[in-house]
Amino acid sequence: MSNDPFSNPAEPTGGDKLPLKELLGSLLLFTVHEHVRGIETTFGISDAVRCDVAALDGDHKGEVYADSLVFPRVLQSQLAPNIGGMVLGRLGQGTAKPGKSAPWTLDDPSDGDRDTGRKYLSYVAAQAPAADAPF
């Protein structure tokens, strides 16, 4: 056994769980990282989009869900083309087809929503970067 206090990194997991029902109607900023294919889930093999998600209003305003996996297919289709970028929108639900659940969707942001998104990014950018930390 070594005196080294460090452990090796753990295997990657799904990150923070995104509480879609609680975020319905909220303005969300997705930082889209990657499209992950072939994830084993309790429902079988599925694809997802890995994102960091910031809630910009609503009951969860200010919360950030890091490294979240987004499984709903319509949301995936709206996020996947933007890997490496950011997507701003209001979480909504479409109309359910017979025998199916209503799909989760992102609705286009209003001009006011875009202003909120820019203010959030300015706020985040103003935080002290780790390069300036005293270590």
C-alpha positions in Angstrom: 0.0 0.0 0.0 1.4 3.4 -0.9 1.3 6.6 1.0 -0.3 8.3 -2.0 -3.6 9.9 -0.8 -5.1 9.8 -4.3 -7.5 7.3 -5.8 -7.9 6.6 -9.5 -11.0 8.1 -11.1 -14.2 6.0 -10.9 -15.9 4.7 -14.0 -18.1 7.4 -15.5 -21.7 7.5 -14.5 -24.8 9.3 -15.7 -24.2 12.4 -13.6 -27.0 14.4 -12.1 -30.5 13.2 -12.7 -32.5 15.8 -14.6 -36.0 16.2 -12.9 -38.0 16.9 -16.1 -41.4 17.0 -14.4 -40.2 19.6 -11.9 -38.6 21.6 -14.6 -41.6 21.8 -16.9 -42.0 25.4 -18.2 -38.6 26.4 -17.0 -36.0 28.2 -19.1 -33.0 25.9 -19.4 -29.6 26.3 -20.8 -28.0 23.1 -22.1 -24.3 22.8 -22.7 -24.2 19.9 -25.0 -21.2 17.6 -24.7 -21.8 14.4 -26.6 -24.3 11.9 -28.1 -23.8 8.6 -26.2 -25.0 5.5 -27.9 -25.7 2.0 -26.6 -26.3 2.8 -22.9 -27.6 -0.2 -20.9 -30.6 0.8 -18.9 -33.3 -1.0 -17.0 -35.5 -0.5 -20.1 -32.9 -2.0 -22.5 -30.3 -0.4 -24.7 -30.8 3.3 -25.3 -29.1 6.4 -26.6 -28.7 9.8 -24.7 -27.2 13.2 -25.0 -24.8 14.2 -22.3 -25.2 17.8 -21.1 -24.8 20.2 -18.3 -28.1 21.9 -17.7 -28.7 25.2 -15.9 -32.2 26.2 -14.7 -32.5 30.0 -15.3 -36.0 30.5 -13.8 -38.8 28.6 -12.0 -38.6 26.7 -8.7 -35.2 25.4 -9.5 -33.6 28.7 -10.6 -29.8 28.6 -10.2 -29.5 24.9 -10.0 -27.1 23.2 -12.4 -27.4 19.5 -13.3 -23.9 18.5 -14.3 -23.1 15.7 -16.7 -26.7 14.7 -17.1 -27.9 12.1 -19.6 -31.0 13.3 -21.6 -32.9 10.2 -22.8 -36.2 11.6 -24.2 -35.9 11.2 -28.0 -37.4 14.5 -29.1 -35.1 16.4 -26.7 -32.2 14.3 -28.0 -33.1 15.4 -31.6 -33.1 19.0 -30.5 -29.8 18.8 -28.6 -27.6 16.4 -30.6 -27.0 18.7 -33.6 -25.4 21.2 -31.1 -22.6 19.1 -29.6 -19.9 21.5 -28.4 -22.4 24.3 -28.1 -25.3 25.6 -26.0 -29.0 25.4 -26.5 -31.5 27.7 -24.7 -35.2 26.9 -24.5 -38.2 26.4 -22.3 -39.0 22.8 -21.4 -42.4 21.8 -22.6 -44.4 18.7 -23.6 -46.0 17.9 -26.9 -49.2 16.0 -27.5 -49.3 12.4 -26.6 -50.0 9.9 -29.3 -52.4 7.0 -28.5 -50.7 4.6 -26.0 -47.6 6.9 -25.7 -46.5 9.5 -23.2 -46.4 13.2 -24.3 -42.9 13.9 -25.6 -40.6 16.3 -23.8 -39.7 19.3 -26.0 -37.7 22.5 -25.9 -39.7 25.5 -27.0 -37.9 28.5 -28.7 -36.8 31.1 -26.2 -38.4 34.6 -26.3 -36.3 37.8 -26.6 -36.6 38.2 -22.8 -35.4 34.5 -22.3 -32.4 35.3 -24.5 -31.6 38.3 -22.3 -31.8 36.1 -19.3 -29.5 33.6 -20.9 -26.9 36.3 -21.7 -27.1 37.6 -18.1 -26.5 34.1 -16.8 -23.4 33.6 -19.1 -22.1 37.0 -18.0 -22.6 36.0 -14.3 -20.8 32.7 -14.8 -17.9 34.4 -16.7 -17.5 36.9 -13.8 -16.8 34.0 -11.4 -13.1 33.6 -10.5 -11.5 31.1 -12.9 -9.7 28.2 -11.3 -6.5 29.5 -12.9 -6.6 32.4 -10.5 -7.0 30.1 -7.4 -4.2 30.3 -4.9 -2.9 26.7 -5.4 
